[in-house]
């Protein structure tokens, strides 16, 4: 429960979705490589897309949800 008990913060649970893929994926002319496939994602280098790519990802998710 994220150690929030007693801190005044409401109890909550959250999760992280880390996309994993065996092949190189392309989206809006950008390639995404899963550097550690099929091993744990814990030690992966951060992949910080631009704000334009993040908006395009968000719009694509909304359009296909």
Number of C-alpha atoms within 10 A of each C-alpha: 9 8 9 12 11 8 8 7 9 10 12 10 8 6 5 5 5 8 7 15 14 11 10 10 12 10 10 9 8 10 9 14 15 18 15 15 13 10 11 9 14 8 9 12 10 6 9 8 12 9 9 10 15 12 12 14 15 11 12 11 10 9 8 6 6
